[in-house]
Amino acid sequence: MVTSSYAAVLDLDEGEFVDKTYTEKDWAPFTLESAIAPGKMPGYVYSASKAFAEKAAWDYADKNGLLLSTLCPPMIYGAPLQPVSTSPSGTRSAIG
């Protein structure tokens, strides 16, 4: 089981939450070159990285005869794994 991300299937040029049912055929449509092109928003790089990582997991599973399931949640709720501190402005930050 791999926890992937909604970002791995998301086409940011279509919008973040479009009225669409995603399937195993949907992937973020980025190449490395398009994701790191000057002026691209950081979300493009993140989305591409999640798609590349999940595709690598599927390739590994296929080459090694493994069964694989992935989950692509759009949001994860719960306590953060990193320490959370409060900034001087009173907002909470996982960075510290």
Summary of the structure (lengths in Angstrom):
residues: 96
radius of gyration: 16.1
end to end distance: 30.8
largest distance: 52.0
contacts: 182
relative contact order: 0.21
helix: 30%
strand: 8%
